[in-house]
Amino acid sequence: MSDDLYKEEVDFELKDLLYSVKRNFKLFILISFPITLLSLTYAQLKVKVWEGEFQIVLENNKDGSDNLDFNSFTGIDQLPSFIGLASQSNMQTEVGILKSPSTLMPVFDFFKSEKIKQGKDIRKLTFKDWAKGKLDIKLTEKTSILNVKYKDPQKEIIIPILEKISN
């Protein structure tokens, strides 16, 4: 008997909902049509941005040492955590070097030359603005994997830039 009560309540609520939609149909159309039209217009006018990426596995020193001063430890139980911190610190240093203007300036110069060939005015573009808006270089947390991503509206330039970064 309780099942019959439940079915009646659900039917009653569904009827109320349908009646409400029917009663406010003009308002619904009046609001949803302009929103749909604006959304479609925005989707068509928005500049498409392409993204390419690759990953690099960073290695520790070839001889296995990180040039650590093991005499500074008070106990052997601190050794593994210190080595892990030093290794992570070395990875962060490598990432910082890879992000630096001295490393990426040839890539930036290539980017500028390609844009100039297309007749684009990029005289005011600085390395910092370019790197901030188009380049994402991050170390995956708790790993030695470096993710490099590059975004640009021009699809053809992404692969050559990523190849220059990887070199």
Sequence and secondary structure as in RCSB ss.txt:
>XXXX:A:sequence
MSDDLYKEEVDFELKDLLYSVKRNFKLFILISFPITLLSLTYAQLKVKVWEGEFQIVLENNKDGSDNLDFNSFTG
IDQLPSFIGLASQSNMQTEVGILKSPSTLMPVFDFFKSEKIKQGKDIRKLTFKDWAKGKLDIKLTEKTSILNVKY
KDPQKEIIIPILEKISN
>XXXX:A:secstr
 HHHHHHHHHHHHHHHHHHHHHHTHHHHHHHHHHHHHHHHHHHHHS   EEEEEEEE    TTS     GGG S 
GGGHHHHHHHHHHHHHHHHHHHHHSHHHHHHHHHHHHHHHHHTT   TT  HHHHHHHHEEEEE TTSSEEEEEE
EES GGGHHHHHHHHH 
